[in-house]
């Protein structure tokens, strides 16, 4: 996932330059989180939206998404674990969207 770096104005306030800041243009994904990331990314057009913006993912689209992606479950990755991981990303995304609306 991508997290934008600080703006030049923010850097100026701190008295530092862009060279002093860690590159945030890419993020590594741990292997145990890859399936959840792929599902979350594939669900990016499945947000339910109300008057105040996004309210959550449309879980009705989840089974088809899992099928299309060919996600397989075993003792290392259960459906419950994957759903929990996707919900965690959904919560964080909703939190970020709420901050951006302020």
Secondary structure, DSSP 8 states (H G I E B T S, - for coil): -------HHHHHHHT--GGGS---S-----GGGHHHHHHHHHTTT-EEEETTEEEEE-GGGHHHHHHHHT----SSS-HHHHHHHHHHHHHHHHHHHHHHH-
